[in-house]
Amino acid sequence: MMICPHGSLLRPMALAATLTVLAGCGDEDAPAPSPPAPVVAAWTVSSQEMETERRWTGRLAPLRTLAVQAPREGRVDGLVVEEGDGVERGAPLLSLVTPDLRARLQVLRQRRDQLEEELARWEGLAAQGAAGPGEVAAARLRLMDARESLVEAEALDRSQEIQAPASGAVHGIRVSQGSTVERGDLLLQVDDDSAWGVTLAVAAWEASRIANLAALSARDSEGVELEVARVSLAAGIHDGFFQAEIRLLNTGRPPRGVDIIHRETRAALLVPWTAVAGERDSQWVGLLVPSDGTEFHTVERRDVVLGDAWPEGVEVLEGLAEGDRVLRYEPRSHPEGRRVRIPGESDPASADQSSREDGSGDQPSQPYPSDGQPWETR
């Protein structure tokens, strides 16, 4: 084909090029197609019967120690116990002597002896006819009064004996032979052998467990089962802690280690460890919110409070209800608001795919957050 020198054949070619450029501009204005909703694996939250076990370790010892105080001022005499001695209830521990009482006892004994001699003389004179019955009766009356006074003083002296208030071991002796004490001074202490058990510091959130007597058992360091008789909770000993006093039976006397064990079976809402993400101070899951009854769902971040942990999963105390559906694997893989698809019965082959964007489906080897430390659960 020959080319016209005036370029008449070039005009159709330019027009074709212009139309091509305009067609390209039209393609740029067209909206890009939306990426398909990723297929995710879901977990349906359900209630399961789970057995929980919690152990506390303490030392078997008397739960009550009795203080022995001086009932009055005086001087310690006749200390008959030493540190660590075992005594029975009512056994003598020591005598507390009042100096004035001892002096009075000596005077009363001397007067009694004198009046006995005087009565004997009057009776001798009466036998000889040198004294009448009135003199003899008066001497006998004086002797009776002296004897009564002496008996009262000796009873008071015997009351100075300090006795053991309970059966148990003596410790914390504060006095020695000849010590002078005031009323109310601590003399020594006696452990009460009638009440042995374990005293524990228990976190406040575990108080309901340790107080559940029916769910408790006890075993000593030798494997012997002990009977739990009573549990008492004292006021908080520290922020977030209580003092628990567990009284045990059939213990014997020697102190030793004891495990207090709480076991119970209860219903718990479980999710897999792989469904939970979070940091040290918070945990969350990817809740799957259904869209108009279709198989499409929207990812929503839902904060949760975790409880006990089992190999099957972790308990959710707050944040989810039975029947909720969550991302089964790594909720961090899908941002909040993303539209995802849960495979239906018509697409069973895709049910095993992971919620990860790469679709690998692998579960993490450790159920820990990104910092490598286990979450704190309650």
Phi and psi in degrees as a GROMACS rama.xvg file:
@    title "Ramachandran Plot"
@    xaxis  label "Phi"
@    yaxis  label "Psi"
@TYPE xy
-93.7608  147.39  MET-2
-95.7255  130.445  ILE-3
-69.4678  135.445  CYS-4
-65.043  -20.9746  PRO-5
-89.2193  2.71982  HIS-6
77.9995  26.1823  GLY-7
-65.9976  -28.7964  SER-8
-81.7405  -14.2092  LEU-9
-77.7413  -24.1246  LEU-10
-64.1554  -45.2149  ARG-11
-61.5857  -35.0106  PRO-12
-67.4808  -39.0895  MET-13
-66.3643  -39.6526  ALA-14
-63.1287  -39.9079  LEU-15
-64.5343  -39.7673  ALA-16
-64.7043  -39.9254  ALA-17
-63.5436  -43.1817  THR-18
-62.8016  -35.453  LEU-19
-64.6696  -42.4688  THR-20
-63.3199  -43.3245  VAL-21
-63.6364  -37.1338  LEU-22
-64.0295  -37.911  ALA-23
-64.4744  -38.7222  GLY-24
-63.5312  -37.1411  CYS-25
-62.7085  -36.0808  GLY-26
-64.574  -37.5118  ASP-27
-65.3815  -31.0558  GLU-28
-77.9398  -17.9887  ASP-29
-71.5058  137.87  ALA-30
-65.4515  141.396  PRO-31
-71.5376  143.864  ALA-32
-67.227  140.255  PRO-33
-69.3948  139.616  SER-34
-66.346  148.091  PRO-35
-64.6791  146.42  PRO-36
-64.4025  127.594  ALA-37
-67.2161  147.742  PRO-38
-85.6993  130.972  VAL-39
-123.397  157.54  VAL-40
-91.7642  132.112  ALA-41
-114.236  154.186  ALA-42
-122.293  129.269  TRP-43
-93.2271  121.271  THR-44
-70.4485  129.148  VAL-45
-140.776  159.104  SER-46
-88.6937  131.453  SER-47
-130.402  146.289  GLN-48
-79.1186  117.673  GLU-49
-126.888  146.822  MET-50
-98.72  128.742  GLU-51
-108.811  147.799  THR-52
-139.468  132.664  GLU-53
-134.651  135.797  ARG-54
-121.864  139.676  ARG-55
-123.457  140.58  TRP-56
-113.751  131.285  THR-57
-142.81  -170.345  GLY-58
-121.435  129.105  ARG-59
-67.8735  127.933  LEU-60
-161.697  162.752  ALA-61
-59.9354  138.234  PRO-62
-85.1597  -18.1512  LEU-63
-131.544  133.108  ARG-64
-118.721  128.128  THR-65
-100.505  131.973  LEU-66
-90.645  132.965  ALA-67
-103.502  117.014  VAL-68
-113.663  158.205  GLN-69
-72.2559  123.945  ALA-70
-74.075  -17.4561  PRO-71
-159.854  172.025  ARG-72
-74.9065  154.232  GLU-73
167.899  -166.964  GLY-74
-120.896  135.222  ARG-75
-72.1362  127.328  VAL-76
-139.708  138.671  ASP-77
71.248  45.471  GLY-78
-69.4239  114.194  LEU-79
-111.409  6.5609  VAL-80
-125.001  157.238  VAL-81
-123.99  167.91  GLU-82
-57.8198  128.025  GLU-83
89.6966  -6.7911  GLY-84
-63.4655  142.227  ASP-85
-93.6177  132.144  GLY-86
-128.396  159.53  VAL-87
-98.8416  155.531  GLU-88
-56.566  130.239  ARG-89
89.6487  -6.86804  GLY-90
-70.707  145.85  ALA-91
-68.1966  138.851  PRO-92
-107.128  -45.73  LEU-93
-166.164  169.625  LEU-94
-114.369  142.92  SER-95
-116.195  110.551  LEU-96
-97.4406  134.566  VAL-97
-100.56  118.811  THR-98
-54.532  -41.0567  PRO-99
-63.4841  -37.3098  ASP-100
-67.3645  -40.2957  LEU-101
-63.6193  -40.1356  ARG-102
-65.0144  -40.2373  ALA-103
-66.4908  -38.9067  ARG-104
-59.8668  -41.2358  LEU-105
-63.9101  -41.669  GLN-106
-65.1437  -44.8627  VAL-107
-63.8519  -37.3171  LEU-108
-67.0273  -41.3951  ARG-109
-62.5398  -41.9076  GLN-110
-66.151  -39.7972  ARG-111
-59.0834  -45.9667  ARG-112
-61.6673  -41.7955  ASP-113
-64.1103  -42.989  GLN-114
-69.7675  -30.0873  LEU-115
-65.1634  -42.295  GLU-116
-65.1699  -39.2947  GLU-117
-65.1383  -41.7746  GLU-118
-63.3679  -38.5671  LEU-119
-63.2785  -38.0384  ALA-120
-66.641  -44.7601  ARG-121
-64.0672  -37.2245  TRP-122
-66.2036  -36.2761  GLU-123
-66.187  -42.1073  GLY-124
-65.9063  -38.0442  LEU-125
-65.4801  -34.902  ALA-126
-67.2655  -26.7256  ALA-127
-90.9726  -1.45597  GLN-128
81.6671  10.8268  GLY-129
-92.6668  -5.08885  ALA-130
-144.915  148.503  ALA-131
-91.0528  172.657  GLY-132
-65.4293  -25.3887  PRO-133
-64.8075  -41.4825  GLY-134
-64.6561  -38.5411  GLU-135
-66.3438  -42.438  VAL-136
-65.1561  -38.5384  ALA-137
-65.5471  -41.0084  ALA-138
-65.4576  -37.9422  ALA-139
-67.3762  -37.4533  ARG-140
-65.7213  -41.8411  LEU-141
-61.6627  -38.3677  ARG-142
-67.5857  -39.4256  LEU-143
-62.8422  -41.7189  MET-144
-62.6418  -40.9058  ASP-145
-65.6053  -40.2119  ALA-146
-65.8904  -40.0254  ARG-147
-63.0786  -41.5634  GLU-148
-62.9697  -38.9837  SER-149
-67.744  -40.655  LEU-150
-61.4606  -43.1475  VAL-151
-62.9329  -41.4301  GLU-152
-68.469  -38.6327  ALA-153
-67.6232  -35.9614  GLU-154
-64.076  -40.7092  ALA-155
-64.6069  -36.094  LEU-156
-67.5539  -38.6709  ASP-157
-67.9419  -29.3858  ARG-158
-68.1149  -12.1486  SER-159
-72.6406  -9.37909  GLN-160
-73.7775  123.86  GLU-161
-92.4626  125.753  ILE-162
-110.19  157.896  GLN-163
-68.4116  127.665  ALA-164
-76.3148  -13.1295  PRO-165
-160.296  165.248  ALA-166
-82.2334  132.791  SER-167
164.252  -168.822  GLY-168
-92.1932  140.196  ALA-169
-89.4621  135.182  VAL-170
-155.063  169.717  HIS-171
66.0774  37.8207  GLY-172
-67.9981  124.93  ILE-173
-103.519  -7.55664  ARG-174
-125.893  168.696  VAL-175
-139.968  173.819  SER-176
-57.679  127.276  GLN-177
90.2634  -4.6722  GLY-178
-64.0343  143.031  SER-179
-100.257  130.073  THR-180
-126.952  158.139  VAL-181
-104.72  162.919  GLU-182
-57.7981  130.257  ARG-183
91.6156  -7.99872  GLY-184
-63.9588  141.156  ASP-185
-74.5598  125.303  LEU-186
-95.9849  -49.2669  LEU-187
-167.37  -179.638  LEU-188
-131.221  150.776  GLN-189
-130.693  123.751  VAL-190
-71.6452  138.269  ASP-191
-87.5948  108.758  ASP-192
-72.0495  -8.90211  ASP-193
-79.0144  -10.6183  SER-194
-137.521  97.255  ALA-195
-109.629  150.326  TRP-196
177.502  -155.186  GLY-197
-129.742  137.765  VAL-198
-111.519  126.315  THR-199
-126.391  153.425  LEU-200
-98.2103  118.235  ALA-201
-119.445  133.867  VAL-202
-61.0077  145.459  ALA-203
-57.592  -37.6824  ALA-204
-72.6568  -10.7738  TRP-205
-101.702  2.70324  GLU-206
-60.1386  -39.9342  ALA-207
-65.2607  -29.7846  SER-208
-71.831  -49.1754  ARG-209
-68.04  -22.5165  ILE-210
-85.162  -8.38791  ALA-211
-83.167  87.1553  ASN-212
-58.0586  -37.4363  LEU-213
-66.2012  -22.7805  ALA-214
-98.0928  3.55771  ALA-215
-101.259  147.095  LEU-216
-142.146  168.247  SER-217
-141.313  145.115  ALA-218
-144.337  130.957  ARG-219
-84.615  177.899  ASP-220
-65.9237  -14.0596  SER-221
-96.9898  5.50826  GLU-222
84.7984  9.57038  GLY-223
-84.8255  130.164  VAL-224
-75.335  133.572  GLU-225
-116.416  148.564  LEU-226
-88.6805  129.97  GLU-227
-87.3227  117.051  VAL-228
-96.9674  -35.832  ALA-229
-159.704  147.757  ARG-230
-126.761  128.745  VAL-231
-124.775  132.684  SER-232
-106.225  125.114  LEU-233
-92.6545  170.706  ALA-234
-60.1895  160.675  ALA-235
-54.9277  127.196  GLY-236
-91.4462  -15.1593  ILE-237
-161.588  163.568  HIS-238
-55.4722  117.323  ASP-239
83.2272  9.36396  GLY-240
-132.32  149.354  PHE-241
-121.159  159.263  PHE-242
-99.8574  121.515  GLN-243
-108.006  128.043  ALA-244
-111.495  114.679  GLU-245
-109.194  111.848  ILE-246
-86.1669  131.829  ARG-247
-117.838  149.215  LEU-248
-107.693  171.468  LEU-249
43.6612  49.2386  ASN-250
-94.1937  -30.6492  THR-251
74.4403  174.562  GLY-252
-91.0892  -38.6059  ARG-253
-59.6448  129.368  PRO-254
-63.8498  144.73  PRO-255
-165.656  170.327  ARG-256
-73.5715  146.203  GLY-257
-140.348  137.351  VAL-258
-100.092  128.235  ASP-259
-99.5395  124.432  ILE-260
-118.666  129.191  ILE-261
-110.983  122.363  HIS-262
-130.465  135.924  ARG-263
-158.163  154.525  GLU-264
-109.08  128.252  THR-265
-148.706  163.552  ARG-266
-79.6534  137.556  ALA-267
-141.344  141.279  ALA-268
-82.6039  120.45  LEU-269
-113.965  144.681  LEU-270
-131.886  154.235  VAL-271
-66.2137  154.04  PRO-272
-58.2086  -33.7599  TRP-273
-69.4249  -12.7667  THR-274
-88.6324  -5.24837  ALA-275
-108.741  134.627  VAL-276
-127.106  163.461  ALA-277
158.06  -176.044  GLY-278
-118.367  -168.421  GLU-279
-64.9755  -34.6998  ARG-280
-102.443  0.0129177  ASP-281
-158.671  150.94  SER-282
-131.704  152.413  GLN-283
-152.428  164.558  TRP-284
-129.927  164.424  VAL-285
-93.6768  98.0941  GLY-286
-76.6537  135.212  LEU-287
-99.88  108.271  LEU-288
-94.1702  120.715  VAL-289
-66.4933  150.669  PRO-290
-114.086  102.462  SER-291
55.1818  38.8985  ASP-292
69.0046  12.7865  GLY-293
-94.8849  -178.121  THR-294
-82.6518  1.98127  GLU-295
-89.8715  141.583  PHE-296
-135.824  159.963  HIS-297
-113.051  134.309  THR-298
-78.0963  128.667  VAL-299
-128.762  128.451  GLU-300
-72.6101  129.689  ARG-301
-129.645  115.249  ARG-302
-69.1425  142.141  ASP-303
-133.515  156.072  VAL-304
-110.323  124.695  VAL-305
-96.2104  152.693  LEU-306
-118.584  -128.301  GLY-307
-71.6762  157.175  ASP-308
-119.322  142.34  ALA-309
-133.514  166.2  TRP-310
-58.4899  -29.1368  PRO-311
-74.4126  -19.0523  GLU-312
155.887  -166.724  GLY-313
-121.948  143.786  VAL-314
-77.3034  139.034  GLU-315
-106.788  114.577  VAL-316
-85.2096  -37.8177  LEU-317
-141.04  147.146  GLU-318
113.412  -24.9807  GLY-319
-131.692  159.288  LEU-320
-126.694  160.373  ALA-321
-59.8319  133.704  GLU-322
97.6572  -15.2716  GLY-323
-62.5858  151.107  ASP-324
-117.443  135.135  ARG-325
-130.808  160.706  VAL-326
-60.4451  129.747  LEU-327
-76.6863  -31.8986  ARG-328
-126.304  130.383  TYR-329
40.0395  81.6299  GLU-330
-62.5052  -17.5772  PRO-331
-64.5359  -20.2131  ARG-332
-70.1049  -16.9644  SER-333
-127.815  118.013  HIS-334
-67.9794  156.831  PRO-335
-61.5708  137.892  GLU-336
94.478  -10.2422  GLY-337
-68.2151  141.291  ARG-338
-90.8815  124.253  ARG-339
-129.266  170.114  VAL-340
-126.023  132.091  ARG-341
-98.3924  125.26  ILE-342
-61.4992  137.697  PRO-343
-93.8334  -172.013  GLY-344
-63.6501  -25.3861  GLU-345
-79.3847  -6.20367  SER-346
-134.064  57.1742  ASP-347
-67.1463  -23.8783  PRO-348
-67.1273  -26.6731  ALA-349
-89.4111  0.264147  SER-350
-67.9084  -21.8596  ALA-351
-90.6081  1.47066  ASP-352
-72.8086  151.129  GLN-353
-81.5325  164.287  SER-354
-81.7432  -0.193441  SER-355
-70.0134  152.27  ARG-356
-68.5799  -25.7261  GLU-357
-84.9122  -7.94182  ASP-358
69.7261  21.6876  GLY-359
-72.0585  -34.6134  SER-360
78.9469  4.8235  GLY-361
-78.5681  140.194  ASP-362
-87.5832  150.405  GLN-363
-67.157  147.019  PRO-364
-73.4236  -25.3961  SER-365
-127.303  131.986  GLN-366
-81.3131  53.6624  PRO-367
-119.88  155.336  TYR-368
-70.0977  -177.365  PRO-369
-65.7696  -21.7826  SER-370
-82.0798  -1.7279  ASP-371
84.1532  3.54087  GLY-372
-106.653  142.969  GLN-373
-67.2527  148.77  PRO-374
-69.8646  149.73  TRP-375
-84.4661  126.482  GLU-376
-117.815  162.169  THR-377
